[in-house]
């Protein structure tokens, strides 16, 4: 009789990834996980952040201009975060004055991956994967991110396969 396979919830993914990151062998095979990104939207003083206030997920704020600036030397991605999309974006725009000023001088956009409201662990996992892979791909954190992604998430590729993969997502928004 075949063993019944558990659904890969955010909590289970987080536990399995932590084990893989610590060097333990993960018995379950890699699970395919589909990632659906929103269409990019403008991030400026005219943006209606209330339109995405009830959406929880992981977001990427990036400069859509290809030319380099002092803040976009290595990558055009400015910030990767998680939470209630509208609230977090509004907070970053109004309280992180450096990011707000940058958005006033350049064309800045955001895209997000919606996550079910009951799955805060998925948001933690996706944000950590994107930040860690950003560091691997571009050699630095996004300019306005203070911390690197959790080191407990470095073994994510032993547990799941993301479609599209984080490098494809990051190259789309951060590449030249």
CNS distance restraints for C-alpha pairs under 8 A (distance, minus, plus):
assign (resid   8 and name CA) (resid  12 and name CA) 5.94 0.50 0.50
assign (resid   8 and name CA) (resid  13 and name CA) 5.98 0.50 0.50
assign (resid   8 and name CA) (resid  31 and name CA) 7.44 0.50 0.50
assign (resid   9 and name CA) (resid  13 and name CA) 6.00 0.50 0.50
assign (resid   9 and name CA) (resid 119 and name CA) 7.64 0.50 0.50
assign (resid   9 and name CA) (resid 122 and name CA) 7.45 0.50 0.50
assign (resid  10 and name CA) (resid  14 and name CA) 6.00 0.50 0.50
assign (resid  10 and name CA) (resid 119 and name CA) 5.97 0.50 0.50
assign (resid  10 and name CA) (resid 120 and name CA) 7.29 0.50 0.50
assign (resid  10 and name CA) (resid 121 and name CA) 4.65 0.50 0.50
assign (resid  10 and name CA) (resid 122 and name CA) 4.21 0.50 0.50
assign (resid  10 and name CA) (resid 123 and name CA) 7.89 0.50 0.50
assign (resid  10 and name CA) (resid 125 and name CA) 7.28 0.50 0.50
assign (resid  11 and name CA) (resid  15 and name CA) 6.31 0.50 0.50
assign (resid  11 and name CA) (resid 119 and name CA) 7.82 0.50 0.50
assign (resid  11 and name CA) (resid 121 and name CA) 5.41 0.50 0.50
assign (resid  11 and name CA) (resid 122 and name CA) 7.22 0.50 0.50
assign (resid  12 and name CA) (resid  16 and name CA) 6.10 0.50 0.50
assign (resid  13 and name CA) (resid  17 and name CA) 5.90 0.50 0.50
assign (resid  13 and name CA) (resid 122 and name CA) 7.79 0.50 0.50
assign (resid  13 and name CA) (resid 125 and name CA) 7.78 0.50 0.50
assign (resid  13 and name CA) (resid 159 and name CA) 7.20 0.50 0.50
assign (resid  14 and name CA) (resid  18 and name CA) 6.10 0.50 0.50
assign (resid  14 and name CA) (resid 121 and name CA) 6.81 0.50 0.50
assign (resid  14 and name CA) (resid 122 and name CA) 7.72 0.50 0.50
assign (resid  14 and name CA) (resid 125 and name CA) 6.36 0.50 0.50
assign (resid  14 and name CA) (resid 153 and name CA) 7.49 0.50 0.50
assign (resid  15 and name CA) (resid  19 and name CA) 6.33 0.50 0.50
assign (resid  16 and name CA) (resid  20 and name CA) 6.18 0.50 0.50
assign (resid  16 and name CA) (resid  26 and name CA) 6.75 0.50 0.50
assign (resid  16 and name CA) (resid 159 and name CA) 6.61 0.50 0.50
assign (resid  17 and name CA) (resid  21 and name CA) 5.98 0.50 0.50
assign (resid  17 and name CA) (resid 152 and name CA) 6.97 0.50 0.50
assign (resid  17 and name CA) (resid 153 and name CA) 5.73 0.50 0.50
assign (resid  17 and name CA) (resid 154 and name CA) 7.50 0.50 0.50
assign (resid  17 and name CA) (resid 155 and name CA) 5.46 0.50 0.50
assign (resid  17 and name CA) (resid 156 and name CA) 5.03 0.50 0.50
assign (resid  17 and name CA) (resid 158 and name CA) 7.31 0.50 0.50
assign (resid  17 and name CA) (resid 159 and name CA) 6.11 0.50 0.50
assign (resid  18 and name CA) (resid  22 and name CA) 6.24 0.50 0.50
assign (resid  18 and name CA) (resid 152 and name CA) 4.80 0.50 0.50
assign (resid  18 and name CA) (resid 153 and name CA) 5.95 0.50 0.50
assign (resid  18 and name CA) (resid 154 and name CA) 7.96 0.50 0.50
assign (resid  18 and name CA) (resid 155 and name CA) 7.00 0.50 0.50
assign (resid  19 and name CA) (resid  23 and name CA) 6.52 0.50 0.50
assign (resid  19 and name CA) (resid  24 and name CA) 5.33 0.50 0.50
assign (resid  19 and name CA) (resid  25 and name CA) 7.51 0.50 0.50
assign (resid  19 and name CA) (resid  26 and name CA) 7.21 0.50 0.50
assign (resid  19 and name CA) (resid 155 and name CA) 7.99 0.50 0.50
assign (resid  20 and name CA) (resid  24 and name CA) 5.09 0.50 0.50
assign (resid  20 and name CA) (resid  25 and name CA) 6.13 0.50 0.50
assign (resid  20 and name CA) (resid  26 and name CA) 6.10 0.50 0.50
assign (resid  20 and name CA) (resid 155 and name CA) 5.07 0.50 0.50
assign (resid  20 and name CA) (resid 156 and name CA) 7.29 0.50 0.50
assign (resid  20 and name CA) (resid 158 and name CA) 6.50 0.50 0.50
assign (resid  20 and name CA) (resid 159 and name CA) 7.52 0.50 0.50
assign (resid  21 and name CA) (resid 151 and name CA) 7.63 0.50 0.50
assign (resid  21 and name CA) (resid 152 and name CA) 5.74 0.50 0.50
assign (resid  21 and name CA) (resid 153 and name CA) 6.37 0.50 0.50
assign (resid  21 and name CA) (resid 154 and name CA) 5.53 0.50 0.50
assign (resid  21 and name CA) (resid 155 and name CA) 4.22 0.50 0.50
assign (resid  21 and name CA) (resid 156 and name CA) 7.46 0.50 0.50
assign (resid  22 and name CA) (resid 152 and name CA) 7.52 0.50 0.50
assign (resid  22 and name CA) (resid 155 and name CA) 7.95 0.50 0.50
assign (resid  26 and name CA) (resid 158 and name CA) 7.16 0.50 0.50
assign (resid  26 and name CA) (resid 159 and name CA) 7.05 0.50 0.50
assign (resid  28 and name CA) (resid 159 and name CA) 7.49 0.50 0.50
assign (resid  29 and name CA) (resid 159 and name CA) 6.76 0.50 0.50
assign (resid  29 and name CA) (resid 160 and name CA) 7.94 0.50 0.50
assign (resid  30 and name CA) (resid 157 and name CA) 7.74 0.50 0.50
assign (resid  30 and name CA) (resid 158 and name CA) 6.31 0.50 0.50
assign (resid  30 and name CA) (resid 159 and name CA) 4.67 0.50 0.50
assign (resid  30 and name CA) (resid 160 and name CA) 4.45 0.50 0.50
assign (resid  30 and name CA) (resid 161 and name CA) 6.30 0.50 0.50
assign (resid  31 and name CA) (resid 159 and name CA) 6.44 0.50 0.50
assign (resid  31 and name CA) (resid 160 and name CA) 4.51 0.50 0.50
assign (resid  31 and name CA) (resid 161 and name CA) 6.00 0.50 0.50
assign (resid  32 and name CA) (resid 160 and name CA) 5.67 0.50 0.50
assign (resid  32 and name CA) (resid 161 and name CA) 4.70 0.50 0.50
assign (resid  32 and name CA) (resid 162 and name CA) 6.04 0.50 0.50
assign (resid  32 and name CA) (resid 163 and name CA) 7.24 0.50 0.50
assign (resid  33 and name CA) (resid 160 and name CA) 6.63 0.50 0.50
assign (resid  33 and name CA) (resid 161 and name CA) 5.95 0.50 0.50
assign (resid  33 and name CA) (resid 162 and name CA) 4.95 0.50 0.50
assign (resid  33 and name CA) (resid 163 and name CA) 6.24 0.50 0.50
assign (resid  34 and name CA) (resid 162 and name CA) 5.93 0.50 0.50
assign (resid  34 and name CA) (resid 163 and name CA) 4.93 0.50 0.50
assign (resid  34 and name CA) (resid 164 and name CA) 7.02 0.50 0.50
assign (resid  35 and name CA) (resid 113 and name CA) 6.90 0.50 0.50
assign (resid  35 and name CA) (resid 162 and name CA) 6.65 0.50 0.50
assign (resid  35 and name CA) (resid 163 and name CA) 5.78 0.50 0.50
assign (resid  35 and name CA) (resid 164 and name CA) 6.23 0.50 0.50
assign (resid  36 and name CA) (resid 113 and name CA) 5.85 0.50 0.50
assign (resid  36 and name CA) (resid 114 and name CA) 7.38 0.50 0.50
assign (resid  37 and name CA) (resid 111 and name CA) 6.59 0.50 0.50
assign (resid  37 and name CA) (resid 112 and name CA) 5.51 0.50 0.50
assign (resid  37 and name CA) (resid 113 and name CA) 4.69 0.50 0.50
assign (resid  37 and name CA) (resid 114 and name CA) 7.34 0.50 0.50
assign (resid  38 and name CA) (resid 111 and name CA) 5.50 0.50 0.50
assign (resid  38 and name CA) (resid 112 and name CA) 5.37 0.50 0.50
assign (resid  38 and name CA) (resid 113 and name CA) 6.29 0.50 0.50
assign (resid  38 and name CA) (resid 114 and name CA) 7.72 0.50 0.50
assign (resid  39 and name CA) (resid 111 and name CA) 6.09 0.50 0.50
assign (resid  39 and name CA) (resid 112 and name CA) 7.96 0.50 0.50
assign (resid  40 and name CA) (resid 109 and name CA) 6.13 0.50 0.50
assign (resid  40 and name CA) (resid 110 and name CA) 5.39 0.50 0.50
assign (resid  40 and name CA) (resid 111 and name CA) 4.58 0.50 0.50
assign (resid  40 and name CA) (resid 112 and name CA) 7.93 0.50 0.50
assign (resid  41 and name CA) (resid 109 and name CA) 5.31 0.50 0.50
assign (resid  41 and name CA) (resid 110 and name CA) 5.45 0.50 0.50
assign (resid  41 and name CA) (resid 111 and name CA) 6.47 0.50 0.50
assign (resid  42 and name CA) (resid  47 and name CA) 6.57 0.50 0.50
assign (resid  42 and name CA) (resid 107 and name CA) 7.57 0.50 0.50
assign (resid  42 and name CA) (resid 108 and name CA) 6.17 0.50 0.50
assign (resid  42 and name CA) (resid 109 and name CA) 4.36 0.50 0.50
assign (resid  42 and name CA) (resid 110 and name CA) 6.47 0.50 0.50
assign (resid  43 and name CA) (resid  47 and name CA) 5.91 0.50 0.50
assign (resid  43 and name CA) (resid  61 and name CA) 7.86 0.50 0.50
assign (resid  43 and name CA) (resid 103 and name CA) 6.90 0.50 0.50
assign (resid  43 and name CA) (resid 107 and name CA) 7.78 0.50 0.50
assign (resid  43 and name CA) (resid 108 and name CA) 5.34 0.50 0.50
assign (resid  43 and name CA) (resid 109 and name CA) 4.73 0.50 0.50
assign (resid  43 and name CA) (resid 110 and name CA) 6.21 0.50 0.50
assign (resid  44 and name CA) (resid  93 and name CA) 7.60 0.50 0.50
assign (resid  44 and name CA) (resid 100 and name CA) 7.72 0.50 0.50
assign (resid  44 and name CA) (resid 103 and name CA) 5.91 0.50 0.50
assign (resid  44 and name CA) (resid 104 and name CA) 6.61 0.50 0.50
assign (resid  44 and name CA) (resid 108 and name CA) 7.07 0.50 0.50
assign (resid  45 and name CA) (resid  93 and name CA) 7.92 0.50 0.50
assign (resid  45 and name CA) (resid 104 and name CA) 7.70 0.50 0.50
assign (resid  49 and name CA) (resid  53 and name CA) 6.31 0.50 0.50
assign (resid  49 and name CA) (resid  85 and name CA) 7.92 0.50 0.50
assign (resid  49 and name CA) (resid  86 and name CA) 4.55 0.50 0.50
assign (resid  49 and name CA) (resid  87 and name CA) 7.14 0.50 0.50
assign (resid  49 and name CA) (resid  89 and name CA) 6.95 0.50 0.50
assign (resid  49 and name CA) (resid  90 and name CA) 6.18 0.50 0.50
assign (resid  50 and name CA) (resid  54 and name CA) 7.92 0.50 0.50
assign (resid  50 and name CA) (resid  86 and name CA) 5.70 0.50 0.50
assign (resid  50 and name CA) (resid  87 and name CA) 7.82 0.50 0.50
assign (resid  51 and name CA) (resid  86 and name CA) 7.06 0.50 0.50
assign (resid  52 and name CA) (resid  84 and name CA) 7.99 0.50 0.50
assign (resid  52 and name CA) (resid  85 and name CA) 5.93 0.50 0.50
assign (resid  52 and name CA) (resid  86 and name CA) 4.78 0.50 0.50
assign (resid  53 and name CA) (resid  84 and name CA) 6.23 0.50 0.50
assign (resid  53 and name CA) (resid  85 and name CA) 5.89 0.50 0.50
assign (resid  53 and name CA) (resid  86 and name CA) 3.93 0.50 0.50
assign (resid  53 and name CA) (resid  87 and name CA) 5.88 0.50 0.50
assign (resid  54 and name CA) (resid  84 and name CA) 6.61 0.50 0.50
assign (resid  54 and name CA) (resid  85 and name CA) 7.50 0.50 0.50
assign (resid  54 and name CA) (resid  86 and name CA) 7.26 0.50 0.50
assign (resid  55 and name CA) (resid  84 and name CA) 5.69 0.50 0.50
assign (resid  55 and name CA) (resid  85 and name CA) 5.71 0.50 0.50
assign (resid  55 and name CA) (resid  86 and name CA) 7.27 0.50 0.50
assign (resid  55 and name CA) (resid 114 and name CA) 6.49 0.50 0.50
assign (resid  55 and name CA) (resid 115 and name CA) 7.79 0.50 0.50
assign (resid  55 and name CA) (resid 117 and name CA) 7.83 0.50 0.50
assign (resid  56 and name CA) (resid  82 and name CA) 7.62 0.50 0.50
assign (resid  56 and name CA) (resid  83 and name CA) 5.46 0.50 0.50
assign (resid  56 and name CA) (resid  84 and name CA) 4.32 0.50 0.50
assign (resid  56 and name CA) (resid  85 and name CA) 5.66 0.50 0.50
assign (resid  56 and name CA) (resid 114 and name CA) 5.80 0.50 0.50
assign (resid  56 and name CA) (resid 115 and name CA) 5.60 0.50 0.50
assign (resid  56 and name CA) (resid 116 and name CA) 6.76 0.50 0.50
assign (resid  56 and name CA) (resid 117 and name CA) 5.93 0.50 0.50
assign (resid  57 and name CA) (resid  82 and name CA) 5.58 0.50 0.50
assign (resid  57 and name CA) (resid  83 and name CA) 5.60 0.50 0.50
assign (resid  57 and name CA) (resid  84 and name CA) 6.46 0.50 0.50
assign (resid  57 and name CA) (resid  85 and name CA) 6.35 0.50 0.50
assign (resid  57 and name CA) (resid 112 and name CA) 6.58 0.50 0.50
assign (resid  57 and name CA) (resid 113 and name CA) 5.43 0.50 0.50
assign (resid  57 and name CA) (resid 114 and name CA) 4.37 0.50 0.50
assign (resid  57 and name CA) (resid 115 and name CA) 4.57 0.50 0.50
assign (resid  57 and name CA) (resid 116 and name CA) 7.62 0.50 0.50
assign (resid  57 and name CA) (resid 123 and name CA) 5.79 0.50 0.50
assign (resid  58 and name CA) (resid  80 and name CA) 7.29 0.50 0.50
assign (resid  58 and name CA) (resid  81 and name CA) 5.65 0.50 0.50
assign (resid  58 and name CA) (resid  82 and name CA) 4.21 0.50 0.50
assign (resid  58 and name CA) (resid  83 and name CA) 6.60 0.50 0.50
assign (resid  58 and name CA) (resid  85 and name CA) 7.48 0.50 0.50
assign (resid  58 and name CA) (resid 112 and name CA) 5.48 0.50 0.50
assign (resid  58 and name CA) (resid 113 and name CA) 5.22 0.50 0.50
assign (resid  58 and name CA) (resid 114 and name CA) 6.70 0.50 0.50
assign (resid  58 and name CA) (resid 115 and name CA) 7.43 0.50 0.50
assign (resid  58 and name CA) (resid 123 and name CA) 5.94 0.50 0.50
assign (resid  58 and name CA) (resid 126 and name CA) 6.88 0.50 0.50
assign (resid  58 and name CA) (resid 127 and name CA) 6.01 0.50 0.50
assign (resid  59 and name CA) (resid  80 and name CA) 5.74 0.50 0.50
assign (resid  59 and name CA) (resid  81 and name CA) 5.42 0.50 0.50
assign (resid  59 and name CA) (resid  82 and name CA) 6.06 0.50 0.50
assign (resid  59 and name CA) (resid  85 and name CA) 7.03 0.50 0.50
assign (resid  59 and name CA) (resid 110 and name CA) 6.79 0.50 0.50
assign (resid  59 and name CA) (resid 111 and name CA) 5.71 0.50 0.50
assign (resid  59 and name CA) (resid 112 and name CA) 4.05 0.50 0.50
assign (resid  59 and name CA) (resid 113 and name CA) 6.31 0.50 0.50
assign (resid  60 and name CA) (resid  77 and name CA) 6.97 0.50 0.50
assign (resid  60 and name CA) (resid  78 and name CA) 7.62 0.50 0.50
assign (resid  60 and name CA) (resid  79 and name CA) 5.86 0.50 0.50
assign (resid  60 and name CA) (resid  80 and name CA) 4.66 0.50 0.50
assign (resid  60 and name CA) (resid  81 and name CA) 6.72 0.50 0.50
assign (resid  60 and name CA) (resid 110 and name CA) 5.44 0.50 0.50
assign (resid  60 and name CA) (resid 111 and name CA) 5.48 0.50 0.50
assign (resid  60 and name CA) (resid 112 and name CA) 6.14 0.50 0.50
assign (resid  61 and name CA) (resid  77 and name CA) 6.09 0.50 0.50
assign (resid  61 and name CA) (resid  78 and name CA) 5.54 0.50 0.50
assign (resid  61 and name CA) (resid  79 and name CA) 5.12 0.50 0.50
assign (resid  61 and name CA) (resid  80 and name CA) 6.45 0.50 0.50
assign (resid  61 and name CA) (resid 108 and name CA) 7.06 0.50 0.50
assign (resid  61 and name CA) (resid 109 and name CA) 5.85 0.50 0.50
assign (resid  61 and name CA) (resid 110 and name CA) 4.36 0.50 0.50
assign (resid  61 and name CA) (resid 111 and name CA) 6.83 0.50 0.50
assign (resid  62 and name CA) (resid  76 and name CA) 5.50 0.50 0.50
assign (resid  62 and name CA) (resid  77 and name CA) 4.17 0.50 0.50
assign (resid  62 and name CA) (resid  78 and name CA) 5.04 0.50 0.50
assign (resid  62 and name CA) (resid  79 and name CA) 6.94 0.50 0.50
assign (resid  62 and name CA) (resid 108 and name CA) 5.65 0.50 0.50
assign (resid  62 and name CA) (resid 109 and name CA) 5.52 0.50 0.50
assign (resid  62 and name CA) (resid 110 and name CA) 6.08 0.50 0.50
assign (resid  62 and name CA) (resid 173 and name CA) 6.45 0.50 0.50
assign (resid  62 and name CA) (resid 174 and name CA) 7.07 0.50 0.50
assign (resid  63 and name CA) (resid  72 and name CA) 7.85 0.50 0.50
assign (resid  63 and name CA) (resid  76 and name CA) 5.19 0.50 0.50
assign (resid  63 and name CA) (resid  77 and name CA) 6.41 0.50 0.50
assign (resid  63 and name CA) (resid  78 and name CA) 7.00 0.50 0.50
assign (resid  63 and name CA) (resid 106 and name CA) 7.00 0.50 0.50
assign (resid  63 and name CA) (resid 107 and name CA) 5.92 0.50 0.50
assign (resid  63 and name CA) (resid 108 and name CA) 4.38 0.50 0.50
assign (resid  63 and name CA) (resid 109 and name CA) 6.24 0.50 0.50
assign (resid  64 and name CA) (resid  76 and name CA) 7.20 0.50 0.50
assign (resid  64 and name CA) (resid 107 and name CA) 5.77 0.50 0.50
assign (resid  64 and name CA) (resid 108 and name CA) 5.70 0.50 0.50
assign (resid  64 and name CA) (resid 109 and name CA) 6.43 0.50 0.50
assign (resid  64 and name CA) (resid 173 and name CA) 7.65 0.50 0.50
assign (resid  65 and name CA) (resid  76 and name CA) 7.89 0.50 0.50
assign (resid  65 and name CA) (resid 106 and name CA) 7.33 0.50 0.50
assign (resid  65 and name CA) (resid 107 and name CA) 6.33 0.50 0.50
assign (resid  65 and name CA) (resid 108 and name CA) 7.87 0.50 0.50
assign (resid  66 and name CA) (resid  76 and name CA) 7.57 0.50 0.50
assign (resid  66 and name CA) (resid 176 and name CA) 5.77 0.50 0.50
assign (resid  68 and name CA) (resid  72 and name CA) 5.48 0.50 0.50
assign (resid  68 and name CA) (resid  73 and name CA) 5.40 0.50 0.50
assign (resid  69 and name CA) (resid  73 and name CA) 5.92 0.50 0.50
assign (resid  71 and name CA) (resid  78 and name CA) 7.78 0.50 0.50
assign (resid  71 and name CA) (resid 143 and name CA) 6.16 0.50 0.50
assign (resid  72 and name CA) (resid  76 and name CA) 5.01 0.50 0.50
assign (resid  72 and name CA) (resid  77 and name CA) 7.37 0.50 0.50
assign (resid  72 and name CA) (resid  78 and name CA) 7.48 0.50 0.50
assign (resid  72 and name CA) (resid 143 and name CA) 7.43 0.50 0.50
assign (resid  74 and name CA) (resid 138 and name CA) 6.18 0.50 0.50
assign (resid  74 and name CA) (resid 139 and name CA) 7.81 0.50 0.50
assign (resid  74 and name CA) (resid 140 and name CA) 7.65 0.50 0.50
assign (resid  75 and name CA) (resid 138 and name CA) 6.58 0.50 0.50
assign (resid  75 and name CA) (resid 142 and name CA) 7.34 0.50 0.50
assign (resid  75 and name CA) (resid 174 and name CA) 4.80 0.50 0.50
assign (resid  75 and name CA) (resid 175 and name CA) 6.04 0.50 0.50
assign (resid  75 and name CA) (resid 176 and name CA) 7.47 0.50 0.50
assign (resid  76 and name CA) (resid 173 and name CA) 6.66 0.50 0.50
assign (resid  76 and name CA) (resid 174 and name CA) 4.34 0.50 0.50
assign (resid  76 and name CA) (resid 175 and name CA) 6.59 0.50 0.50
assign (resid  76 and name CA) (resid 176 and name CA) 7.56 0.50 0.50
assign (resid  77 and name CA) (resid 142 and name CA) 5.66 0.50 0.50
assign (resid  77 and name CA) (resid 143 and name CA) 7.47 0.50 0.50
assign (resid  77 and name CA) (resid 170 and name CA) 7.86 0.50 0.50
assign (resid  77 and name CA) (resid 173 and name CA) 6.32 0.50 0.50
assign (resid  77 and name CA) (resid 174 and name CA) 4.86 0.50 0.50
assign (resid  78 and name CA) (resid 142 and name CA) 4.92 0.50 0.50
assign (resid  78 and name CA) (resid 143 and name CA) 5.13 0.50 0.50
assign (resid  78 and name CA) (resid 144 and name CA) 5.66 0.50 0.50
assign (resid  78 and name CA) (resid 145 and name CA) 7.51 0.50 0.50
assign (resid  79 and name CA) (resid 142 and name CA) 5.28 0.50 0.50
assign (resid  79 and name CA) (resid 143 and name CA) 6.64 0.50 0.50
assign (resid  79 and name CA) (resid 144 and name CA) 5.39 0.50 0.50
assign (resid  79 and name CA) (resid 145 and name CA) 5.51 0.50 0.50
assign (resid  80 and name CA) (resid 127 and name CA) 6.76 0.50 0.50
assign (resid  80 and name CA) (resid 130 and name CA) 7.49 0.50 0.50
assign (resid  80 and name CA) (resid 131 and name CA) 6.74 0.50 0.50
assign (resid  80 and name CA) (resid 142 and name CA) 7.06 0.50 0.50
assign (resid  80 and name CA) (resid 145 and name CA) 6.88 0.50 0.50
assign (resid  81 and name CA) (resid 127 and name CA) 6.12 0.50 0.50
assign (resid  82 and name CA) (resid  88 and name CA) 7.69 0.50 0.50
assign (resid  82 and name CA) (resid 123 and name CA) 6.08 0.50 0.50
assign (resid  82 and name CA) (resid 124 and name CA) 7.18 0.50 0.50
assign (resid  82 and name CA) (resid 127 and name CA) 6.32 0.50 0.50
assign (resid  83 and name CA) (resid  87 and name CA) 7.94 0.50 0.50
assign (resid  83 and name CA) (resid  88 and name CA) 6.46 0.50 0.50
assign (resid  83 and name CA) (resid 123 and name CA) 7.37 0.50 0.50
assign (resid  84 and name CA) (resid  88 and name CA) 6.01 0.50 0.50
assign (resid  85 and name CA) (resid  89 and name CA) 6.01 0.50 0.50
assign (resid  85 and name CA) (resid 112 and name CA) 7.75 0.50 0.50
assign (resid  86 and name CA) (resid  90 and name CA) 6.03 0.50 0.50
assign (resid  87 and name CA) (resid  91 and name CA) 6.08 0.50 0.50
assign (resid  88 and name CA) (resid  92 and name CA) 6.16 0.50 0.50
assign (resid  89 and name CA) (resid  93 and name CA) 6.10 0.50 0.50
assign (resid  90 and name CA) (resid  94 and name CA) 6.13 0.50 0.50
assign (resid  91 and name CA) (resid  95 and name CA) 5.46 0.50 0.50
assign (resid  91 and name CA) (resid  96 and name CA) 7.24 0.50 0.50
assign (resid  92 and name CA) (resid  96 and name CA) 4.94 0.50 0.50
assign (resid  92 and name CA) (resid  97 and name CA) 7.78 0.50 0.50
assign (resid  92 and name CA) (resid  99 and name CA) 6.97 0.50 0.50
assign (resid  92 and name CA) (resid 100 and name CA) 7.21 0.50 0.50
assign (resid  93 and name CA) (resid  97 and name CA) 6.92 0.50 0.50
assign (resid  93 and name CA) (resid  99 and name CA) 6.38 0.50 0.50
assign (resid  93 and name CA) (resid 100 and name CA) 4.67 0.50 0.50
assign (resid  94 and name CA) (resid 100 and name CA) 6.32 0.50 0.50
assign (resid  95 and name CA) (resid 100 and name CA) 7.86 0.50 0.50
assign (resid  96 and name CA) (resid 100 and name CA) 6.28 0.50 0.50
assign (resid  97 and name CA) (resid 101 and name CA) 5.91 0.50 0.50
assign (resid  98 and name CA) (resid 102 and name CA) 6.12 0.50 0.50
assign (resid  99 and name CA) (resid 103 and name CA) 6.15 0.50 0.50
assign (resid  99 and name CA) (resid 144 and name CA) 7.26 0.50 0.50
assign (resid 100 and name CA) (resid 104 and name CA) 6.32 0.50 0.50
assign (resid 101 and name CA) (resid 105 and name CA) 6.51 0.50 0.50
assign (resid 102 and name CA) (resid 106 and name CA) 6.07 0.50 0.50
assign (resid 103 and name CA) (resid 107 and name CA) 6.33 0.50 0.50
assign (resid 103 and name CA) (resid 108 and name CA) 5.45 0.50 0.50
assign (resid 115 and name CA) (resid 119 and name CA) 6.64 0.50 0.50
assign (resid 115 and name CA) (resid 120 and name CA) 7.79 0.50 0.50
assign (resid 115 and name CA) (resid 122 and name CA) 6.99 0.50 0.50
assign (resid 115 and name CA) (resid 123 and name CA) 6.50 0.50 0.50
assign (resid 116 and name CA) (resid 120 and name CA) 7.87 0.50 0.50
assign (resid 119 and name CA) (resid 123 and name CA) 6.91 0.50 0.50
assign (resid 120 and name CA) (resid 124 and name CA) 6.38 0.50 0.50
assign (resid 121 and name CA) (resid 125 and name CA) 6.15 0.50 0.50
assign (resid 122 and name CA) (resid 126 and name CA) 6.01 0.50 0.50
assign (resid 123 and name CA) (resid 127 and name CA) 6.00 0.50 0.50
assign (resid 124 and name CA) (resid 128 and name CA) 6.08 0.50 0.50
assign (resid 125 and name CA) (resid 129 and name CA) 6.09 0.50 0.50
assign (resid 125 and name CA) (resid 153 and name CA) 6.95 0.50 0.50
assign (resid 126 and name CA) (resid 130 and name CA) 6.12 0.50 0.50
assign (resid 127 and name CA) (resid 131 and name CA) 6.17 0.50 0.50
assign (resid 127 and name CA) (resid 149 and name CA) 7.21 0.50 0.50
assign (resid 128 and name CA) (resid 132 and name CA) 5.98 0.50 0.50
assign (resid 128 and name CA) (resid 148 and name CA) 7.79 0.50 0.50
assign (resid 128 and name CA) (resid 149 and name CA) 4.24 0.50 0.50
assign (resid 128 and name CA) (resid 150 and name CA) 5.69 0.50 0.50
assign (resid 128 and name CA) (resid 153 and name CA) 6.46 0.50 0.50
assign (resid 129 and name CA) (resid 133 and name CA) 5.93 0.50 0.50
assign (resid 129 and name CA) (resid 149 and name CA) 6.81 0.50 0.50
assign (resid 129 and name CA) (resid 153 and name CA) 6.44 0.50 0.50
assign (resid 129 and name CA) (resid 154 and name CA) 7.32 0.50 0.50
assign (resid 129 and name CA) (resid 156 and name CA) 7.30 0.50 0.50
assign (resid 129 and name CA) (resid 166 and name CA) 7.36 0.50 0.50
assign (resid 130 and name CA) (resid 134 and name CA) 5.91 0.50 0.50
assign (resid 130 and name CA) (resid 149 and name CA) 7.75 0.50 0.50
assign (resid 130 and name CA) (resid 166 and name CA) 5.95 0.50 0.50
assign (resid 130 and name CA) (resid 170 and name CA) 7.49 0.50 0.50
assign (resid 131 and name CA) (resid 135 and name CA) 6.36 0.50 0.50
assign (resid 131 and name CA) (resid 141 and name CA) 6.68 0.50 0.50
assign (resid 131 and name CA) (resid 142 and name CA) 7.69 0.50 0.50
assign (resid 131 and name CA) (resid 148 and name CA) 6.31 0.50 0.50
assign (resid 131 and name CA) (resid 149 and name CA) 5.13 0.50 0.50
assign (resid 132 and name CA) (resid 136 and name CA) 6.41 0.50 0.50
assign (resid 132 and name CA) (resid 148 and name CA) 6.58 0.50 0.50
assign (resid 132 and name CA) (resid 149 and name CA) 5.13 0.50 0.50
assign (resid 132 and name CA) (resid 150 and name CA) 7.65 0.50 0.50
assign (resid 132 and name CA) (resid 154 and name CA) 7.19 0.50 0.50
assign (resid 133 and name CA) (resid 137 and name CA) 5.92 0.50 0.50
assign (resid 133 and name CA) (resid 166 and name CA) 6.73 0.50 0.50
assign (resid 133 and name CA) (resid 167 and name CA) 6.76 0.50 0.50
assign (resid 134 and name CA) (resid 138 and name CA) 5.76 0.50 0.50
assign (resid 134 and name CA) (resid 139 and name CA) 7.27 0.50 0.50
assign (resid 134 and name CA) (resid 140 and name CA) 6.95 0.50 0.50
assign (resid 134 and name CA) (resid 141 and name CA) 6.44 0.50 0.50
assign (resid 134 and name CA) (resid 142 and name CA) 7.46 0.50 0.50
assign (resid 134 and name CA) (resid 167 and name CA) 7.64 0.50 0.50
assign (resid 134 and name CA) (resid 170 and name CA) 6.67 0.50 0.50
assign (resid 135 and name CA) (resid 139 and name CA) 4.68 0.50 0.50
assign (resid 135 and name CA) (resid 140 and name CA) 4.57 0.50 0.50
assign (resid 135 and name CA) (resid 141 and name CA) 5.34 0.50 0.50
assign (resid 135 and name CA) (resid 148 and name CA) 7.95 0.50 0.50
assign (resid 136 and name CA) (resid 140 and name CA) 7.57 0.50 0.50
assign (resid 137 and name CA) (resid 167 and name CA) 7.21 0.50 0.50
assign (resid 141 and name CA) (resid 145 and name CA) 6.38 0.50 0.50
assign (resid 141 and name CA) (resid 147 and name CA) 7.74 0.50 0.50
assign (resid 141 and name CA) (resid 148 and name CA) 6.46 0.50 0.50
assign (resid 149 and name CA) (resid 153 and name CA) 7.57 0.50 0.50
assign (resid 150 and name CA) (resid 154 and name CA) 7.61 0.50 0.50
assign (resid 155 and name CA) (resid 159 and name CA) 7.41 0.50 0.50
assign (resid 156 and name CA) (resid 160 and name CA) 6.33 0.50 0.50
assign (resid 157 and name CA) (resid 161 and name CA) 6.30 0.50 0.50
assign (resid 161 and name CA) (resid 165 and name CA) 7.32 0.50 0.50
assign (resid 162 and name CA) (resid 166 and name CA) 7.08 0.50 0.50
assign (resid 164 and name CA) (resid 168 and name CA) 6.28 0.50 0.50
assign (resid 164 and name CA) (resid 169 and name CA) 6.78 0.50 0.50
assign (resid 165 and name CA) (resid 169 and name CA) 6.45 0.50 0.50
assign (resid 166 and name CA) (resid 170 and name CA) 5.98 0.50 0.50
assign (resid 167 and name CA) (resid 171 and name CA) 5.85 0.50 0.50
assign (resid 168 and name CA) (resid 172 and name CA) 6.09 0.50 0.50
assign (resid 169 and name CA) (resid 173 and name CA) 6.60 0.50 0.50
assign (resid 170 and name CA) (resid 174 and name CA) 5.41 0.50 0.50
assign (resid 170 and name CA) (resid 175 and name CA) 7.26 0.50 0.50
assign (resid 171 and name CA) (resid 175 and name CA) 4.63 0.50 0.50
